[in-house]
Amino acid sequence: MKVGLSHNWVYPKGSWHEQKVAPDRWTFSFSSTKIRTVPAPDRSGAMPDTRYHWYILADQRVRKVDKDSYETLMEGIKFKLGHKRPYWKGWSYEYPDQMGYRERLIGILEETVSTLRDDQNPSSDHSP
C-alpha cells in the first residue's frame, strides 16, 4: 500500500485475554481474523499465506459501562518488523544482510523514546 492511503478492518469475534502481573502491569493477547470493510482490488496485495510481523505501540483508554462492560478506544502506531512469503523458510529478518529482529525492535523503541523526549505538545486525554 502506498504511504498516505488507508483502509478499514473489522475484527469480528475478537478474543482479548489479559493477566495482571503487577499492580500497574498486565500482559495480554488478542486474536481474530480481520476482514476488509471494502474488498481488495483483483490481483492486488500479497499472496495468500504471506505472514507479517508487526510491533504495536498503543494507548488504550476505557470507560466502565456496567459491571460486565467497558467501552474501549485504542490508538497507536504499528511498525513492520518483518514478513514471510509462503515459499520462504524464515522471516525476512532471519536472512543474511537484513537487520535482525532484536536490532529492528531496539531501533523502534529508541526512536520512540527520542520522539517522546523531544515532543513539546503531549497529546491531550481522549474519551472514553
C-alpha positions as a Markdown table, in Angstrom:
| # | Residue | x | y | z |
|---|---|---|---|---|
| 1 | Met | 0.0 | 0.0 | 0.0 |
| 2 | Lys | 1.3 | 3.5 | -0.8 |
| 3 | Val | 2.2 | 5.8 | 2.0 |
| 4 | Gly | -0.8 | 8.1 | 2.8 |
| 5 | Leu | -3.5 | 5.6 | 1.8 |
| 6 | Ser | -5.6 | 3.8 | 4.4 |
| 7 | His | -8.2 | 1.1 | 4.7 |
| 8 | Asn | -10.5 | -0.1 | 7.5 |
| 9 | Trp | -10.8 | -3.6 | 9.0 |
| 10 | Val | -13.4 | -5.3 | 11.1 |
| 11 | Tyr | -12.3 | -7.8 | 13.8 |
| 12 | Pro | -15.4 | -10.0 | 14.4 |
| 13 | Lys | -15.4 | -12.3 | 17.4 |
| 14 | Gly | -12.1 | -11.0 | 18.6 |
| 15 | Ser | -10.7 | -12.6 | 21.7 |
| 16 | Trp | -8.7 | -10.5 | 24.2 |
| 17 | His | -7.1 | -12.2 | 27.1 |
| 18 | Glu | -5.2 | -10.4 | 29.8 |
| 19 | Gln | -3.5 | -11.2 | 33.1 |
| 20 | Lys | -2.5 | -8.9 | 35.9 |
| 21 | Val | 1.2 | -9.4 | 36.6 |
| 22 | Ala | 2.0 | -6.4 | 38.8 |
| 23 | Pro | -0.1 | -3.6 | 40.4 |
| 24 | Asp | 0.1 | -1.4 | 37.3 |
| 25 | Arg | 1.1 | -4.0 | 34.6 |
| 26 | Trp | -0.8 | -6.5 | 32.6 |
| 27 | Thr | 0.1 | -8.9 | 29.8 |
| 28 | Phe | -2.4 | -9.5 | 27.0 |
| 29 | Ser | -3.0 | -11.4 | 23.8 |
| 30 | Phe | -5.6 | -10.7 | 21.1 |
| 31 | Ser | -6.6 | -13.0 | 18.3 |
| 32 | Ser | -9.1 | -12.6 | 15.5 |
| 33 | Thr | -9.5 | -12.9 | 11.7 |
| 34 | Lys | -9.5 | -9.3 | 10.4 |
| 35 | Ile | -11.7 | -8.6 | 7.4 |
| 36 | Arg | -11.6 | -5.7 | 5.0 |
| 37 | Thr | -14.6 | -3.4 | 5.0 |
| 38 | Val | -14.1 | -2.9 | 1.3 |
| 39 | Pro | -12.9 | -5.8 | -0.8 |
| 40 | Ala | -9.4 | -5.6 | -2.2 |
| 41 | Pro | -9.0 | -5.0 | -5.9 |
| 42 | Asp | -8.4 | -8.1 | -8.0 |
| 43 | Arg | -4.8 | -9.3 | -8.2 |
| 44 | Ser | -3.6 | -6.8 | -5.5 |
| 45 | Gly | -1.7 | -7.2 | -2.3 |
| 46 | Ala | 0.3 | -10.1 | -1.1 |
| 47 | Met | -0.2 | -13.8 | -1.9 |
| 48 | Pro | -2.3 | -15.9 | 0.4 |
| 49 | Asp | -0.3 | -17.3 | 3.4 |
| 50 | Thr | 2.1 | -14.4 | 3.4 |
| 51 | Arg | 2.8 | -13.5 | 7.0 |
| 52 | Tyr | 3.6 | -10.2 | 8.7 |
| 53 | His | 5.2 | -9.5 | 12.0 |
| 54 | Trp | 4.2 | -6.1 | 13.5 |
| 55 | Tyr | 5.2 | -4.3 | 16.7 |
| 56 | Ile | 2.3 | -2.2 | 18.1 |
| 57 | Leu | 2.6 | 0.8 | 20.5 |
| 58 | Ala | -0.7 | 2.0 | 21.6 |
| 59 | Asp | -2.7 | 3.9 | 24.2 |
| 60 | Gln | -5.8 | 2.2 | 25.4 |
| 61 | Arg | -8.5 | 4.2 | 27.1 |
| 62 | Val | -11.5 | 2.5 | 28.7 |
| 63 | Arg | -14.7 | 3.5 | 30.5 |
| 64 | Lys | -16.6 | 1.1 | 32.7 |
| 65 | Val | -20.2 | 1.0 | 31.5 |
| 66 | Asp | -21.6 | -1.6 | 33.9 |
| 67 | Lys | -20.3 | -4.5 | 35.9 |
| 68 | Asp | -19.5 | -6.6 | 32.8 |
| 69 | Ser | -18.8 | -4.0 | 30.1 |
| 70 | Tyr | -16.2 | -1.4 | 29.1 |
| 71 | Glu | -16.0 | 1.0 | 26.1 |
| 72 | Thr | -12.6 | 0.8 | 24.6 |
| 73 | Leu | -10.6 | 3.3 | 22.4 |
| 74 | Met | -7.2 | 2.2 | 21.3 |
| 75 | Glu | -4.9 | 4.5 | 19.2 |
| 76 | Gly | -1.4 | 3.9 | 18.3 |
| 77 | Ile | 1.2 | 3.1 | 15.7 |
| 78 | Lys | 2.4 | -0.2 | 14.2 |
| 79 | Phe | 5.8 | -0.9 | 12.8 |
| 80 | Lys | 6.6 | -3.7 | 10.4 |
| 81 | Leu | 9.3 | -5.9 | 11.8 |
| 82 | Gly | 9.3 | -8.4 | 9.0 |
| 83 | His | 7.4 | -10.6 | 6.6 |
| 84 | Lys | 7.5 | -14.2 | 5.4 |
| 85 | Arg | 6.5 | -15.1 | 1.9 |
| 86 | Pro | 4.7 | -18.5 | 1.5 |
| 87 | Tyr | 7.7 | -20.1 | -0.1 |
| 88 | Trp | 10.4 | -18.8 | 2.3 |
| 89 | Lys | 11.8 | -20.9 | 5.1 |
| 90 | Gly | 12.1 | -18.0 | 7.5 |
| 91 | Trp | 11.2 | -14.4 | 8.3 |
| 92 | Ser | 12.8 | -11.5 | 6.4 |
| 93 | Tyr | 14.8 | -10.5 | 9.5 |
| 94 | Glu | 16.3 | -14.1 | 9.6 |
| 95 | Tyr | 18.1 | -13.7 | 6.3 |
| 96 | Pro | 21.7 | -12.5 | 5.8 |
| 97 | Asp | 22.2 | -8.8 | 5.1 |
| 98 | Gln | 18.9 | -8.0 | 6.8 |
| 99 | Met | 18.5 | -6.2 | 10.1 |
| 100 | Gly | 17.7 | -8.8 | 12.8 |
| 101 | Tyr | 14.5 | -8.8 | 14.8 |
| 102 | Arg | 16.1 | -7.6 | 18.0 |
| 103 | Glu | 18.0 | -4.8 | 16.3 |
| 104 | Arg | 14.9 | -3.6 | 14.5 |
| 105 | Leu | 12.8 | -3.6 | 17.7 |
| 106 | Ile | 15.5 | -1.8 | 19.7 |
| 107 | Gly | 15.7 | 0.8 | 16.9 |
| 108 | Ile | 11.9 | 1.3 | 17.0 |
| 109 | Leu | 11.9 | 1.7 | 20.8 |
| 110 | Glu | 14.9 | 4.0 | 20.8 |
| 111 | Glu | 13.3 | 6.2 | 18.1 |
| 112 | Thr | 10.0 | 6.3 | 20.0 |
| 113 | Val | 11.7 | 7.3 | 23.3 |
| 114 | Ser | 13.6 | 10.0 | 21.4 |
| 115 | Thr | 10.4 | 11.3 | 19.8 |
| 116 | Leu | 8.7 | 11.4 | 23.2 |
| 117 | Arg | 11.5 | 13.3 | 24.8 |
| 118 | Asp | 11.5 | 15.9 | 22.0 |
| 119 | Asp | 7.7 | 16.3 | 21.9 |
| 120 | Gln | 6.7 | 19.6 | 23.4 |
| 121 | Asn | 3.0 | 19.0 | 22.8 |
| 122 | Pro | 1.9 | 15.9 | 24.6 |
| 123 | Ser | -1.5 | 14.6 | 23.5 |
| 124 | Ser | -4.5 | 15.5 | 25.5 |
| 125 | Asp | -6.8 | 13.0 | 27.1 |
| 126 | His | -9.3 | 11.5 | 24.6 |
| 127 | Ser | -12.5 | 9.7 | 25.6 |
| 128 | Pro | -13.7 | 7.3 | 26.7 |
